[in-house]
């Protein structure tokens, strides 16, 4: 696409023009946010659960005195949030965050099975990491067992990626990508031995599956303050700290992915005493149910003699019960059997 306009460029001695010096006419002061690197120790240093930053803003906070004096070395320090005392030094995306590896380690315990580790359970639908890491989860049997995945695969399980729009954001027009707004994920680990058809005996295979869901959120962020310059340099280059006073500090704002995991399960077991009680109570119930059905069939068909069930099927009145059998259709009020009261 052709764009009309012109701009001044620095020509290098060799005649080259650096790409970073070129921008479209009409773009004004718009800039593209860069991708940066932060080591995993500092990346995990935010408090408040499992949080993985995707977008970072670095702010210089100048120290001042609460009483308004200039004695910065001895006064009570204050860190104001106005433009005179705060200056943004840098902002950047965490590079290749989709490839960031996430490890899940969990155990389970029940009254019948006791406490067990992941290597003592079946990994339903989860292949070994030695075979493939292309699945959402893969299993590594070392050190008691753990499962591996990545941010990209985990987010993909809910049909999203970090470049998609977060419709829950409070930005104008509700337009903001998950990469800058953050995202909440809830991972459920479900243990069970009810997968097999014989699991009612309590001998089913114990294993687990994962369920991942997104929790709607306007934004997900954390912050931290840094006072030591050595720690500040994990986030910015040293030349950005030239104007830092002895009592100034750095504020890190980070949007990112919060991951919360919950382990639950359902285990079946065989209780012999309960089974015997059930069978003992079911036997008489089945006998009397069969007897009643046979009695009713015999009366309907007009059987000419009492059925050998220990029950007076041919009687109009059950002795001692005060209950009378209703006449059947076509009987004209008779019992449909010749025995009558003689059968009692």
C-alpha positions, 0 to 999 in steps of 0.5 A: 500500500502506498502512503504519501508523505516524508520523514527525516532519516539518519543515513549510515556511512554504508548507506543503510537505514535502520528499520527501527528508525522507520515508521509510517507517515501519519503514525505520529508518536505511536510506538510498538511495545517491545518484548523483554526478558525477565528471569524466572526467579524475579518473574515468580516474585509477586505475592498472591498465588500462582501468577505469571506476568505477561505485561510489565510496567516499570515506574520510578517513584521519587522519595519525599518527606511527609512533613514537606521538609527537604531533610530526606535523610532523616524525615519520614518518607512519602511516595506520592503518585502524582506526575511530579513524583512518578515517572514510567521508565519502561513497559514491555511484554514478557517474550515467548510467554506462551512457551513458558512451562508450568508444572503440576504436582499433587497427591491424594489421600483416602481412608481406604487407599491411604496417601499416594503420589502421582506415580501411584495413579493412572494418568487417564488420557495423559501421555508420557513426556518422553513420547510427546509434549504436544498434548495439553498435559504430559506426565513425567515420572521422575521425583514422584511424578508430575505433569507438564504443560505450557501457558499456550497449551493451557490457554488453548484448552479453553479455546482462547489465546492471549491475543484474543479480546477480553470482553470483561475489561473496563476499557473503552469499548471493552477492547483489550487483549488478554495479554495486557488485561490478564486472565484467571484460570481454574484447574480442577484435578479430579481423582476417581476409581469409578472409570471401570465397570467393576469399580463398584467392588472398590477394585477400579483403577485409581487415576485422575483427569484435568478440567480447565475453565476461565474465570471472568475478570476485568483485569488480573494484576500484581505489584511489587516495590524494589528498593535495592538497585541490584534487584532493579536491574533484573527489570531494566538496564542500569542506565535507567537508574542514573537519576535514582536518589538514595531513597527512591524506589521502583514500582513494578506493575504486572498484568498476567495469568493467575492459575488456581488448582483444586484437587477433588475425587470420588472413590468407590469401595466394597463394604461386605457387611453392608452388602450382606445386610442388603442381600439378607433384606432383599431375599424376603422382599423378592420372595413376597414380591414374587408371591404377590405377583403370582397370586394376582396372576392366579386370581386373574386367570381364575385358578381353581385351587389355592396357589401353594405360596403359603398365602390364601390367594382364593379368599375374598377376605384375608384373615385378620387383615380386615381387607377384602379383594375387589371383584374382577371384571366379569365376576359379578361380585364373585371371587372367580374361584370356587374355594370361597371361605372353605379355602381359609 
